[in-house]
Amino acid sequence: SDKIDRFVIRLIIHEMWHIKQMMSGRLQFNYDNTKAVFEGKEYTNLTAHKNRPFEQEAVKAEKKYYNQVKQLLNI
């Protein structure tokens, strides 16, 4: 069933944070998404997901904004 739950809210916040990073020019990906450049430093798919600073920042945003989004959605 279609349900907005904790996972979905956090996922949307996380991905929107990446959009913010890209719009500000801090994060870029190559054409086939095998390489990212974040604040001038290059990361490949060989870098563990949890060790990528742009991912760590997005996880912090999830935690920071989760309750606010939940309250806005009235759930």
C-alpha positions as CSV (number, residue, x, y, z in Angstrom):
1,S,0.0,0.0,0.0
2,D,1.1,3.6,-0.5
3,K,2.1,4.9,2.8
4,I,4.2,7.8,4.0
5,D,6.2,6.4,6.8
6,R,9.5,7.2,8.5
7,F,11.6,5.6,5.8
8,V,9.9,7.5,3.0
9,I,10.1,10.8,4.7
10,R,13.8,10.3,5.5
11,L,14.5,9.2,1.9
12,I,12.9,12.3,0.4
13,I,14.8,14.6,2.8
14,H,18.0,12.7,2.0
15,E,17.6,13.0,-1.8
16,M,16.4,16.6,-1.6
17,W,19.6,17.4,0.3
18,H,21.7,16.0,-2.6
19,I,19.7,18.2,-5.0
20,K,20.6,21.2,-2.8
21,Q,24.3,20.1,-2.9
22,M,24.2,19.8,-6.7
23,M,22.3,23.1,-7.2
24,S,24.9,24.9,-5.1
25,G,27.7,23.4,-7.1
26,R,29.2,21.5,-4.2
27,L,28.4,18.1,-5.6
28,Q,28.8,16.9,-9.2
29,F,28.5,13.4,-10.8
30,N,30.0,12.1,-14.0
31,Y,27.7,11.0,-16.8
32,D,27.4,7.3,-15.7
33,N,27.4,8.1,-11.9
34,T,30.6,6.2,-11.2
35,K,32.4,9.3,-9.8
36,A,31.4,12.2,-7.6
37,V,33.2,15.4,-6.9
38,F,32.2,17.0,-3.6
39,E,33.8,20.3,-2.7
40,G,36.7,19.7,-5.1
41,K,37.5,16.1,-3.9
42,E,36.8,13.1,-6.1
43,Y,35.0,10.0,-4.8
44,T,34.4,6.8,-6.7
45,N,32.1,3.9,-6.2
46,L,35.0,2.2,-4.3
47,T,34.5,4.7,-1.5
48,A,32.1,3.1,1.1
49,H,28.7,4.9,1.0
50,K,28.9,5.7,4.7
51,N,32.4,7.3,4.2
52,R,31.3,9.8,1.6
53,P,31.0,13.3,3.2
54,F,28.1,14.3,0.9
55,E,26.2,11.2,2.1
56,Q,27.1,11.9,5.8
57,E,25.8,15.4,5.3
58,A,22.5,14.1,3.8
59,V,22.0,11.7,6.7
60,K,22.4,14.6,9.2
61,A,19.8,16.5,7.2
62,E,17.4,13.5,7.6
63,K,17.8,13.6,11.3
64,K,17.6,17.4,11.5
65,Y,14.4,17.8,9.4
66,Y,12.5,14.6,10.0
67,N,10.2,15.9,12.8
68,Q,9.5,19.2,11.0
69,V,8.4,17.4,7.8
70,K,6.3,14.9,9.8
71,Q,4.6,17.8,11.6
72,L,4.0,19.6,8.3
73,L,2.4,16.4,6.9
74,N,0.3,16.0,10.0
75,I,1.3,12.4,10.5
